[in-house]
Amino acid sequence: MKILQICHEYRPSGGGGARIVQYLSERLATWNGHEVHLITAAVAGSPRYEMWGSVIIHRVGLSWPISLEKDPGWRTYAALGVFCVAATVKGICLQISESFDVIHSHFLVPGGLIAAVVSIITRVPHVATAIEADILDAREACAKPYGYPIKALIMFAGWQAKRLIAISNATRNDLVKYGFGQVSVVYYGIPKPQIVQVPRIRKLGEPFRVAFTGRLVKRKGVTTLLHAIALLPSYVEAVIIGDGPERGPLEQLTHTLAIKGRVQFLGQVSDHEKFLALSRCDAFALTSLHDGYSLAILEAMHLGLPIITTDNGGQAELVSDNGIFVPPGKQINLSTLITMLMINPTVHQRMAEASRRNALEYSPEKTAKEYEDIYLKEGWTYNERV
């Protein structure tokens, strides 16, 4: 098949959405042998056209970040508007030259909106995947749905799609609130980290390290983790992997709480560096106010870390016998759970083993196969195209 993917973020920029599109596109192009094109936003320093592995990348628009996570200004809206126009034109032109069988958009806005217009004009079937920040207001920490006019754009993109897909049951439930009826769920997987993992056995006197991986934005609730660390003995430390607009305030908070020496901010690092850092930790905490899903939890599971997370989003669907839940914003509860893992090595080991075992259930190959089945059912067949 010939598949056109549309997503405003893609590596080397972007967050979890960029990574799931990368893993899916690469598996479809290599493991499944399809021809995959991707339209994404321009990134400073990256070519407008390139082959990334076996995926053909088309970058359009302005080289300005597109993010609504923190007080978006005119540059964000300008970049978003230019990308929508440029990506729509590019999609139509590519369809004329390439004759795609299906268009797959990621994020209902802007990707789904662009794909809907291209689909209407070219009559190519459109499959849309909702992530989270595209249907819950990122400006409000994803605590509530968008209002009009963005809500109208979301509904247009969703209703136009021949198949609407959510990345978790929690995201599907959020889509139902918009009035969408038939919504499928496809979980994303990640490649198994290429690192020799030796189960960590903490020796007497060594620090107990709690890791966090992700974008440093308010909805990730990292302040809860830092407050919990301040309530615990001095040998309990936090390792913060990632970057974002809240890094400065979070670093200042470590000064205020007098825990600066117990918190490492590693920033944006390579995958190899990230997995090495995680392998030196004892537990993983994701205290998000809301998450549609969590690749960060999957990474921690692969490395055998017990998981502590909130239960108000799709991330909770990855946790069963491999972790425990904490209410959002409850640092006292979080400190109690961390203590429980420290003083109960049997419980810690059981959860660690469950994390490694359960992580294998989520693979990019499985995700690609599920989407391939959807494309074959909803996309153009050869006879229909002829």
Contacts in CASP RR format, 6 or more apart in sequence:
PFRMAT RR
TARGET T0000
AUTHOR 0000-0000-0000
METHOD contacts of the structure
MODEL  1
MKILQICHEYRPSGGGGARIVQYLSERLATWNGHEVHLITAAVAGSPRYE
MWGSVIIHRVGLSWPISLEKDPGWRTYAALGVFCVAATVKGICLQISESF
DVIHSHFLVPGGLIAAVVSIITRVPHVATAIEADILDAREACAKPYGYPI
KALIMFAGWQAKRLIAISNATRNDLVKYGFGQVSVVYYGIPKPQIVQVPR
IRKLGEPFRVAFTGRLVKRKGVTTLLHAIALLPSYVEAVIIGDGPERGPL
EQLTHTLAIKGRVQFLGQVSDHEKFLALSRCDAFALTSLHDGYSLAILEA
MHLGLPIITTDNGGQAELVSDNGIFVPPGKQINLSTLITMLMINPTVHQR
MAEASRRNALEYSPEKTAKEYEDIYLKEGWTYNERV
1 34 0 8 1.000
1 35 0 8 1.000
1 101 0 8 1.000
1 102 0 8 1.000
1 372 0 8 1.000
1 375 0 8 1.000
1 376 0 8 1.000
1 379 0 8 1.000
2 34 0 8 1.000
2 35 0 8 1.000
2 37 0 8 1.000
2 98 0 8 1.000
2 99 0 8 1.000
2 100 0 8 1.000
2 101 0 8 1.000
3 28 0 8 1.000
3 34 0 8 1.000
3 35 0 8 1.000
3 36 0 8 1.000
3 37 0 8 1.000
3 100 0 8 1.000
3 101 0 8 1.000
3 102 0 8 1.000
3 103 0 8 1.000
3 104 0 8 1.000
3 375 0 8 1.000
4 37 0 8 1.000
4 38 0 8 1.000
4 39 0 8 1.000
4 91 0 8 1.000
4 94 0 8 1.000
4 95 0 8 1.000
4 98 0 8 1.000
4 100 0 8 1.000
4 102 0 8 1.000
4 103 0 8 1.000
4 104 0 8 1.000
4 124 0 8 1.000
5 21 0 8 1.000
5 24 0 8 1.000
5 25 0 8 1.000
5 36 0 8 1.000
5 37 0 8 1.000
5 38 0 8 1.000
5 39 0 8 1.000
5 103 0 8 1.000
5 104 0 8 1.000
5 105 0 8 1.000
5 106 0 8 1.000
6 38 0 8 1.000
6 39 0 8 1.000
6 40 0 8 1.000
6 87 0 8 1.000
6 91 0 8 1.000
6 103 0 8 1.000
6 104 0 8 1.000
6 105 0 8 1.000
6 106 0 8 1.000
6 111 0 8 1.000
6 112 0 8 1.000
6 114 0 8 1.000
6 115 0 8 1.000
6 118 0 8 1.000
7 17 0 8 1.000
7 18 0 8 1.000
7 21 0 8 1.000
7 38 0 8 1.000
7 39 0 8 1.000
7 40 0 8 1.000
7 105 0 8 1.000
7 106 0 8 1.000
7 107 0 8 1.000
7 111 0 8 1.000
8 40 0 8 1.000
8 41 0 8 1.000
8 66 0 8 1.000
8 80 0 8 1.000
8 83 0 8 1.000
8 87 0 8 1.000
8 107 0 8 1.000
8 110 0 8 1.000
8 111 0 8 1.000
9 15 0 8 1.000
9 17 0 8 1.000
9 18 0 8 1.000
9 21 0 8 1.000
9 40 0 8 1.000
9 41 0 8 1.000
9 66 0 8 1.000
10 18 0 8 1.000
10 21 0 8 1.000
10 22 0 8 1.000
10 38 0 8 1.000
10 40 0 8 1.000
10 41 0 8 1.000
10 57 0 8 1.000
11 18 0 8 1.000
11 19 0 8 1.000
11 22 0 8 1.000
11 52 0 8 1.000
12 43 0 8 1.000
12 46 0 8 1.000
13 41 0 8 1.000
13 43 0 8 1.000
13 65 0 8 1.000
15 214 0 8 1.000
15 215 0 8 1.000
16 295 0 8 1.000
17 106 0 8 1.000
17 107 0 8 1.000
17 131 0 8 1.000
19 190 0 8 1.000
19 295 0 8 1.000
20 106 0 8 1.000
20 131 0 8 1.000
20 167 0 8 1.000
20 188 0 8 1.000
20 189 0 8 1.000
20 295 0 8 1.000
20 367 0 8 1.000
21 38 0 8 1.000
21 106 0 8 1.000
22 52 0 8 1.000
22 55 0 8 1.000
23 188 0 8 1.000
23 189 0 8 1.000
23 190 0 8 1.000
23 191 0 8 1.000
23 364 0 8 1.000
23 367 0 8 1.000
24 188 0 8 1.000
24 364 0 8 1.000
24 367 0 8 1.000
24 368 0 8 1.000
24 371 0 8 1.000
25 36 0 8 1.000
25 38 0 8 1.000
25 55 0 8 1.000
26 53 0 8 1.000
26 54 0 8 1.000
26 55 0 8 1.000
26 364 0 8 1.000
27 364 0 8 1.000
27 365 0 8 1.000
27 367 0 8 1.000
27 368 0 8 1.000
28 34 0 8 1.000
28 36 0 8 1.000
28 368 0 8 1.000
28 371 0 8 1.000
28 372 0 8 1.000
29 35 0 8 1.000
29 36 0 8 1.000
29 53 0 8 1.000
29 54 0 8 1.000
29 55 0 8 1.000
30 53 0 8 1.000
30 54 0 8 1.000
31 365 0 8 1.000
31 368 0 8 1.000
32 368 0 8 1.000
32 369 0 8 1.000
32 372 0 8 1.000
33 54 0 8 1.000
34 372 0 8 1.000
35 56 0 8 1.000
35 98 0 8 1.000
36 54 0 8 1.000
36 55 0 8 1.000
36 56 0 8 1.000
37 55 0 8 1.000
37 56 0 8 1.000
37 57 0 8 1.000
37 58 0 8 1.000
37 94 0 8 1.000
37 98 0 8 1.000
37 100 0 8 1.000
38 55 0 8 1.000
38 56 0 8 1.000
38 57 0 8 1.000
38 58 0 8 1.000
39 58 0 8 1.000
39 60 0 8 1.000
39 87 0 8 1.000
39 90 0 8 1.000
39 91 0 8 1.000
39 94 0 8 1.000
39 114 0 8 1.000
40 57 0 8 1.000
40 58 0 8 1.000
40 59 0 8 1.000
40 60 0 8 1.000
41 59 0 8 1.000
41 60 0 8 1.000
41 61 0 8 1.000
41 62 0 8 1.000
41 66 0 8 1.000
41 79 0 8 1.000
41 83 0 8 1.000
41 87 0 8 1.000
42 48 0 8 1.000
42 59 0 8 1.000
42 60 0 8 1.000
42 61 0 8 1.000
42 62 0 8 1.000
42 63 0 8 1.000
42 83 0 8 1.000
43 59 0 8 1.000
43 63 0 8 1.000
44 63 0 8 1.000
45 63 0 8 1.000
46 59 0 8 1.000
47 59 0 8 1.000
48 58 0 8 1.000
48 59 0 8 1.000
48 60 0 8 1.000
49 56 0 8 1.000
49 57 0 8 1.000
49 58 0 8 1.000
49 59 0 8 1.000
50 57 0 8 1.000
51 57 0 8 1.000
58 90 0 8 1.000
58 94 0 8 1.000
60 83 0 8 1.000
60 86 0 8 1.000
60 87 0 8 1.000
60 90 0 8 1.000
61 79 0 8 1.000
61 82 0 8 1.000
61 83 0 8 1.000
61 86 0 8 1.000
61 87 0 8 1.000
62 78 0 8 1.000
62 79 0 8 1.000
62 82 0 8 1.000
62 83 0 8 1.000
64 75 0 8 1.000
64 76 0 8 1.000
64 78 0 8 1.000
64 79 0 8 1.000
65 76 0 8 1.000
65 79 0 8 1.000
66 76 0 8 1.000
66 79 0 8 1.000
66 80 0 8 1.000
66 83 0 8 1.000
66 110 0 8 1.000
67 76 0 8 1.000
67 138 0 8 1.000
68 76 0 8 1.000
68 133 0 8 1.000
68 137 0 8 1.000
68 138 0 8 1.000
68 139 0 8 1.000
69 133 0 8 1.000
69 138 0 8 1.000
69 139 0 8 1.000
69 215 0 8 1.000
69 217 0 8 1.000
69 218 0 8 1.000
69 219 0 8 1.000
69 245 0 8 1.000
70 217 0 8 1.000
70 218 0 8 1.000
70 245 0 8 1.000
70 246 0 8 1.000
71 139 0 8 1.000
72 139 0 8 1.000
80 110 0 8 1.000
81 110 0 8 1.000
83 110 0 8 1.000
84 110 0 8 1.000
84 113 0 8 1.000
84 114 0 8 1.000
87 110 0 8 1.000
87 111 0 8 1.000
87 114 0 8 1.000
88 114 0 8 1.000
88 117 0 8 1.000
88 118 0 8 1.000
91 114 0 8 1.000
91 118 0 8 1.000
92 118 0 8 1.000
92 121 0 8 1.000
92 122 0 8 1.000
94 100 0 8 1.000
95 118 0 8 1.000
95 122 0 8 1.000
95 124 0 8 1.000
96 122 0 8 1.000
99 385 0 8 1.000
100 124 0 8 1.000
101 124 0 8 1.000
101 125 0 8 1.000
101 375 0 8 1.000
101 379 0 8 1.000
101 380 0 8 1.000
101 381 0 8 1.000
101 385 0 8 1.000
102 124 0 8 1.000
102 125 0 8 1.000
102 126 0 8 1.000
102 127 0 8 1.000
102 375 0 8 1.000
102 378 0 8 1.000
102 379 0 8 1.000
102 380 0 8 1.000
103 115 0 8 1.000
103 118 0 8 1.000
103 119 0 8 1.000
103 124 0 8 1.000
103 125 0 8 1.000
103 126 0 8 1.000
103 127 0 8 1.000
104 115 0 8 1.000
104 126 0 8 1.000
104 127 0 8 1.000
104 128 0 8 1.000
104 129 0 8 1.000
104 371 0 8 1.000
104 375 0 8 1.000
105 111 0 8 1.000
105 112 0 8 1.000
105 114 0 8 1.000
105 115 0 8 1.000
105 116 0 8 1.000
105 126 0 8 1.000
105 127 0 8 1.000
105 128 0 8 1.000
105 129 0 8 1.000
105 157 0 8 1.000
105 161 0 8 1.000
106 112 0 8 1.000
106 129 0 8 1.000
106 131 0 8 1.000
107 129 0 8 1.000
107 130 0 8 1.000
107 131 0 8 1.000
107 133 0 8 1.000
107 134 0 8 1.000
108 128 0 8 1.000
108 130 0 8 1.000
108 134 0 8 1.000
108 135 0 8 1.000
108 153 0 8 1.000
108 154 0 8 1.000
108 157 0 8 1.000
108 158 0 8 1.000
109 134 0 8 1.000
109 150 0 8 1.000
109 153 0 8 1.000
109 154 0 8 1.000
109 157 0 8 1.000
111 157 0 8 1.000
112 126 0 8 1.000
112 128 0 8 1.000
112 157 0 8 1.000
112 158 0 8 1.000
112 161 0 8 1.000
113 153 0 8 1.000
113 156 0 8 1.000
113 157 0 8 1.000
115 126 0 8 1.000
115 128 0 8 1.000
115 157 0 8 1.000
115 161 0 8 1.000
116 126 0 8 1.000
116 128 0 8 1.000
116 156 0 8 1.000
116 157 0 8 1.000
116 158 0 8 1.000
116 160 0 8 1.000
116 161 0 8 1.000
118 124 0 8 1.000
118 126 0 8 1.000
119 125 0 8 1.000
119 126 0 8 1.000
119 160 0 8 1.000
120 160 0 8 1.000
124 379 0 8 1.000
124 380 0 8 1.000
125 162 0 8 1.000
125 378 0 8 1.000
125 379 0 8 1.000
125 380 0 8 1.000
126 160 0 8 1.000
126 161 0 8 1.000
126 162 0 8 1.000
127 161 0 8 1.000
127 162 0 8 1.000
127 163 0 8 1.000
127 165 0 8 1.000
127 371 0 8 1.000
127 374 0 8 1.000
127 375 0 8 1.000
127 378 0 8 1.000
127 379 0 8 1.000
128 157 0 8 1.000
128 158 0 8 1.000
128 161 0 8 1.000
128 163 0 8 1.000
128 164 0 8 1.000
128 165 0 8 1.000
129 165 0 8 1.000
129 166 0 8 1.000
129 167 0 8 1.000
129 186 0 8 1.000
130 164 0 8 1.000
130 165 0 8 1.000
130 166 0 8 1.000
130 167 0 8 1.000
130 171 0 8 1.000
130 174 0 8 1.000
130 175 0 8 1.000
131 167 0 8 1.000
131 171 0 8 1.000
131 292 0 8 1.000
131 293 0 8 1.000
132 142 0 8 1.000
132 167 0 8 1.000
132 171 0 8 1.000
132 174 0 8 1.000
132 290 0 8 1.000
132 291 0 8 1.000
132 292 0 8 1.000
132 293 0 8 1.000
133 142 0 8 1.000
134 154 0 8 1.000
135 145 0 8 1.000
135 146 0 8 1.000
135 154 0 8 1.000
135 171 0 8 1.000
135 174 0 8 1.000
135 175 0 8 1.000
135 178 0 8 1.000
136 142 0 8 1.000
136 143 0 8 1.000
136 144 0 8 1.000
136 145 0 8 1.000
136 146 0 8 1.000
136 174 0 8 1.000
136 290 0 8 1.000
137 143 0 8 1.000
137 144 0 8 1.000
137 145 0 8 1.000
137 146 0 8 1.000
137 147 0 8 1.000
138 219 0 8 1.000
141 217 0 8 1.000
141 218 0 8 1.000
141 219 0 8 1.000
141 289 0 8 1.000
141 290 0 8 1.000
142 219 0 8 1.000
142 289 0 8 1.000
142 290 0 8 1.000
142 291 0 8 1.000
142 292 0 8 1.000
143 219 0 8 1.000
143 289 0 8 1.000
143 290 0 8 1.000
145 151 0 8 1.000
145 174 0 8 1.000
145 177 0 8 1.000
145 178 0 8 1.000
146 154 0 8 1.000
151 178 0 8 1.000
154 178 0 8 1.000
155 178 0 8 1.000
155 179 0 8 1.000
158 164 0 8 1.000
158 180 0 8 1.000
159 180 0 8 1.000
162 378 0 8 1.000
162 379 0 8 1.000
163 184 0 8 1.000
163 374 0 8 1.000
163 377 0 8 1.000
163 378 0 8 1.000
164 175 0 8 1.000
164 180 0 8 1.000
164 182 0 8 1.000
164 183 0 8 1.000
164 184 0 8 1.000
165 183 0 8 1.000
165 184 0 8 1.000
165 185 0 8 1.000
165 186 0 8 1.000
165 374 0 8 1.000
166 172 0 8 1.000
166 174 0 8 1.000
166 175 0 8 1.000
166 183 0 8 1.000
166 184 0 8 1.000
166 185 0 8 1.000
166 186 0 8 1.000
167 185 0 8 1.000
167 186 0 8 1.000
167 187 0 8 1.000
167 188 0 8 1.000
167 292 0 8 1.000
167 293 0 8 1.000
167 314 0 8 1.000
168 185 0 8 1.000
168 187 0 8 1.000
168 292 0 8 1.000
168 293 0 8 1.000
168 313 0 8 1.000
168 314 0 8 1.000
168 315 0 8 1.000
168 317 0 8 1.000
169 185 0 8 1.000
169 314 0 8 1.000
169 317 0 8 1.000
170 292 0 8 1.000
170 312 0 8 1.000
170 313 0 8 1.000
170 314 0 8 1.000
170 316 0 8 1.000
170 317 0 8 1.000
171 185 0 8 1.000
171 292 0 8 1.000
171 293 0 8 1.000
171 314 0 8 1.000
172 183 0 8 1.000
172 185 0 8 1.000
175 181 0 8 1.000
175 183 0 8 1.000
176 183 0 8 1.000
184 374 0 8 1.000
186 367 0 8 1.000
186 370 0 8 1.000
186 371 0 8 1.000
186 374 0 8 1.000
187 293 0 8 1.000
187 317 0 8 1.000
187 362 0 8 1.000
187 367 0 8 1.000
188 293 0 8 1.000
188 295 0 8 1.000
188 362 0 8 1.000
188 364 0 8 1.000
188 367 0 8 1.000
189 295 0 8 1.000
189 298 0 8 1.000
189 362 0 8 1.000
189 363 0 8 1.000
189 364 0 8 1.000
189 366 0 8 1.000
189 367 0 8 1.000
190 295 0 8 1.000
190 298 0 8 1.000
190 299 0 8 1.000
190 302 0 8 1.000
190 362 0 8 1.000
190 363 0 8 1.000
190 364 0 8 1.000
191 363 0 8 1.000
191 364 0 8 1.000
192 302 0 8 1.000
192 359 0 8 1.000
192 360 0 8 1.000
192 363 0 8 1.000
193 271 0 8 1.000
193 275 0 8 1.000
193 299 0 8 1.000
193 302 0 8 1.000
193 303 0 8 1.000
194 272 0 8 1.000
194 275 0 8 1.000
195 272 0 8 1.000
195 275 0 8 1.000
195 276 0 8 1.000
195 279 0 8 1.000
195 303 0 8 1.000
197 279 0 8 1.000
197 302 0 8 1.000
197 303 0 8 1.000
197 304 0 8 1.000
198 279 0 8 1.000
199 304 0 8 1.000
199 352 0 8 1.000
200 279 0 8 1.000
200 280 0 8 1.000
200 281 0 8 1.000
200 282 0 8 1.000
202 208 0 8 1.000
202 282 0 8 1.000
205 235 0 8 1.000
206 235 0 8 1.000
207 235 0 8 1.000
207 236 0 8 1.000
207 237 0 8 1.000
207 262 0 8 1.000
208 235 0 8 1.000
208 236 0 8 1.000
208 237 0 8 1.000
208 282 0 8 1.000
208 283 0 8 1.000
208 338 0 8 1.000
208 342 0 8 1.000
209 237 0 8 1.000
209 238 0 8 1.000
209 239 0 8 1.000
209 280 0 8 1.000
209 281 0 8 1.000
209 282 0 8 1.000
209 283 0 8 1.000
210 225 0 8 1.000
210 229 0 8 1.000
210 236 0 8 1.000
210 237 0 8 1.000
210 238 0 8 1.000
210 239 0 8 1.000
210 281 0 8 1.000
210 282 0 8 1.000
210 283 0 8 1.000
210 284 0 8 1.000
210 285 0 8 1.000
210 308 0 8 1.000
210 338 0 8 1.000
211 238 0 8 1.000
211 239 0 8 1.000
211 241 0 8 1.000
211 277 0 8 1.000
211 278 0 8 1.000
211 281 0 8 1.000
211 283 0 8 1.000
211 284 0 8 1.000
211 285 0 8 1.000
211 300 0 8 1.000
211 305 0 8 1.000
212 220 0 8 1.000
212 222 0 8 1.000
212 225 0 8 1.000
212 238 0 8 1.000
212 239 0 8 1.000
212 240 0 8 1.000
212 241 0 8 1.000
212 284 0 8 1.000
212 285 0 8 1.000
212 286 0 8 1.000
212 296 0 8 1.000
213 241 0 8 1.000
213 242 0 8 1.000
213 274 0 8 1.000
213 278 0 8 1.000
213 284 0 8 1.000
213 296 0 8 1.000
213 299 0 8 1.000
213 300 0 8 1.000
214 220 0 8 1.000
214 241 0 8 1.000
214 242 0 8 1.000
214 296 0 8 1.000
215 242 0 8 1.000
215 243 0 8 1.000
215 244 0 8 1.000
216 222 0 8 1.000
216 240 0 8 1.000
216 242 0 8 1.000
216 243 0 8 1.000
216 244 0 8 1.000
216 245 0 8 1.000
216 246 0 8 1.000
216 247 0 8 1.000
216 250 0 8 1.000
217 244 0 8 1.000
217 245 0 8 1.000
217 246 0 8 1.000
218 246 0 8 1.000
218 289 0 8 1.000
219 288 0 8 1.000
219 289 0 8 1.000
219 290 0 8 1.000
219 291 0 8 1.000
220 246 0 8 1.000
220 286 0 8 1.000
220 287 0 8 1.000
220 288 0 8 1.000
220 289 0 8 1.000
221 287 0 8 1.000
221 288 0 8 1.000
221 289 0 8 1.000
221 328 0 8 1.000
221 329 0 8 1.000
222 240 0 8 1.000
222 246 0 8 1.000
222 250 0 8 1.000
222 287 0 8 1.000
223 250 0 8 1.000
223 253 0 8 1.000
224 287 0 8 1.000
224 328 0 8 1.000
224 329 0 8 1.000
224 330 0 8 1.000
224 331 0 8 1.000
224 334 0 8 1.000
225 238 0 8 1.000
225 285 0 8 1.000
225 287 0 8 1.000
225 331 0 8 1.000
225 334 0 8 1.000
226 238 0 8 1.000
226 250 0 8 1.000
226 253 0 8 1.000
226 254 0 8 1.000
226 257 0 8 1.000
226 259 0 8 1.000
226 263 0 8 1.000
227 257 0 8 1.000
227 331 0 8 1.000
228 285 0 8 1.000
228 331 0 8 1.000
228 332 0 8 1.000
228 334 0 8 1.000
228 335 0 8 1.000
228 338 0 8 1.000
229 236 0 8 1.000
229 237 0 8 1.000
229 238 0 8 1.000
229 257 0 8 1.000
229 259 0 8 1.000
229 262 0 8 1.000
229 263 0 8 1.000
229 335 0 8 1.000
230 257 0 8 1.000
230 258 0 8 1.000
230 259 0 8 1.000
231 331 0 8 1.000
231 332 0 8 1.000
231 335 0 8 1.000
232 335 0 8 1.000
232 338 0 8 1.000
232 339 0 8 1.000
234 262 0 8 1.000
236 262 0 8 1.000
236 338 0 8 1.000
236 342 0 8 1.000
237 262 0 8 1.000
237 263 0 8 1.000
237 264 0 8 1.000
238 259 0 8 1.000
238 262 0 8 1.000
238 263 0 8 1.000
238 264 0 8 1.000
239 263 0 8 1.000
239 264 0 8 1.000
239 266 0 8 1.000
239 277 0 8 1.000
239 280 0 8 1.000
239 281 0 8 1.000
240 250 0 8 1.000
240 263 0 8 1.000
240 264 0 8 1.000
240 265 0 8 1.000
240 266 0 8 1.000
240 267 0 8 1.000
241 266 0 8 1.000
241 267 0 8 1.000
241 269 0 8 1.000
241 274 0 8 1.000
241 277 0 8 1.000
241 278 0 8 1.000
242 266 0 8 1.000
242 267 0 8 1.000
242 268 0 8 1.000
242 269 0 8 1.000
243 267 0 8 1.000
243 268 0 8 1.000
247 265 0 8 1.000
247 267 0 8 1.000
250 265 0 8 1.000
251 260 0 8 1.000
251 265 0 8 1.000
254 260 0 8 1.000
254 261 0 8 1.000
254 262 0 8 1.000
254 263 0 8 1.000
266 273 0 8 1.000
266 274 0 8 1.000
266 277 0 8 1.000
269 277 0 8 1.000
274 299 0 8 1.000
275 299 0 8 1.000
275 303 0 8 1.000
278 284 0 8 1.000
278 299 0 8 1.000
278 300 0 8 1.000
278 303 0 8 1.000
278 305 0 8 1.000
279 303 0 8 1.000
281 305 0 8 1.000
282 305 0 8 1.000
282 306 0 8 1.000
282 341 0 8 1.000
282 342 0 8 1.000
282 348 0 8 1.000
283 305 0 8 1.000
283 306 0 8 1.000
283 307 0 8 1.000
283 308 0 8 1.000
283 338 0 8 1.000
283 341 0 8 1.000
283 348 0 8 1.000
284 296 0 8 1.000
284 297 0 8 1.000
284 300 0 8 1.000
284 305 0 8 1.000
284 306 0 8 1.000
284 307 0 8 1.000
284 308 0 8 1.000
285 307 0 8 1.000
285 308 0 8 1.000
285 309 0 8 1.000
285 334 0 8 1.000
285 338 0 8 1.000
286 294 0 8 1.000
286 296 0 8 1.000
286 297 0 8 1.000
286 307 0 8 1.000
286 308 0 8 1.000
286 309 0 8 1.000
286 310 0 8 1.000
286 315 0 8 1.000
287 308 0 8 1.000
287 309 0 8 1.000
287 310 0 8 1.000
287 326 0 8 1.000
287 328 0 8 1.000
287 329 0 8 1.000
287 334 0 8 1.000
288 294 0 8 1.000
288 309 0 8 1.000
288 310 0 8 1.000
288 312 0 8 1.000
288 313 0 8 1.000
288 315 0 8 1.000
288 328 0 8 1.000
289 310 0 8 1.000
289 312 0 8 1.000
289 328 0 8 1.000
289 329 0 8 1.000
290 312 0 8 1.000
290 313 0 8 1.000
291 310 0 8 1.000
291 313 0 8 1.000
291 314 0 8 1.000
291 315 0 8 1.000
292 313 0 8 1.000
292 314 0 8 1.000
292 315 0 8 1.000
293 314 0 8 1.000
293 315 0 8 1.000
293 317 0 8 1.000
293 318 0 8 1.000
294 309 0 8 1.000
294 314 0 8 1.000
294 315 0 8 1.000
294 318 0 8 1.000
297 307 0 8 1.000
297 309 0 8 1.000
297 315 0 8 1.000
297 318 0 8 1.000
297 319 0 8 1.000
298 318 0 8 1.000
298 359 0 8 1.000
298 362 0 8 1.000
300 307 0 8 1.000
300 355 0 8 1.000
301 307 0 8 1.000
301 318 0 8 1.000
301 322 0 8 1.000
301 355 0 8 1.000
301 356 0 8 1.000
301 358 0 8 1.000
301 359 0 8 1.000
302 355 0 8 1.000
302 356 0 8 1.000
302 359 0 8 1.000
303 355 0 8 1.000
303 356 0 8 1.000
304 352 0 8 1.000
304 353 0 8 1.000
304 355 0 8 1.000
304 356 0 8 1.000
304 359 0 8 1.000
305 352 0 8 1.000
305 355 0 8 1.000
306 322 0 8 1.000
306 323 0 8 1.000
306 324 0 8 1.000
306 341 0 8 1.000
306 348 0 8 1.000
306 351 0 8 1.000
306 352 0 8 1.000
306 355 0 8 1.000
307 318 0 8 1.000
307 319 0 8 1.000
307 322 0 8 1.000
307 323 0 8 1.000
307 324 0 8 1.000
307 351 0 8 1.000
307 355 0 8 1.000
308 323 0 8 1.000
308 324 0 8 1.000
308 325 0 8 1.000
308 326 0 8 1.000
308 334 0 8 1.000
308 337 0 8 1.000
308 338 0 8 1.000
308 341 0 8 1.000
309 315 0 8 1.000
309 316 0 8 1.000
309 319 0 8 1.000
309 323 0 8 1.000
309 325 0 8 1.000
309 326 0 8 1.000
310 316 0 8 1.000
310 325 0 8 1.000
310 326 0 8 1.000
310 327 0 8 1.000
310 328 0 8 1.000
311 325 0 8 1.000
311 327 0 8 1.000
312 328 0 8 1.000
316 325 0 8 1.000
318 358 0 8 1.000
318 362 0 8 1.000
319 325 0 8 1.000
320 354 0 8 1.000
320 358 0 8 1.000
321 350 0 8 1.000
321 351 0 8 1.000
321 354 0 8 1.000
321 358 0 8 1.000
322 351 0 8 1.000
322 352 0 8 1.000
322 354 0 8 1.000
322 355 0 8 1.000
322 357 0 8 1.000
322 358 0 8 1.000
323 351 0 8 1.000
323 354 0 8 1.000
323 355 0 8 1.000
324 337 0 8 1.000
324 340 0 8 1.000
324 351 0 8 1.000
326 333 0 8 1.000
326 334 0 8 1.000
326 337 0 8 1.000
327 333 0 8 1.000
340 347 0 8 1.000
341 347 0 8 1.000
341 348 0 8 1.000
341 351 0 8 1.000
342 348 0 8 1.000
END
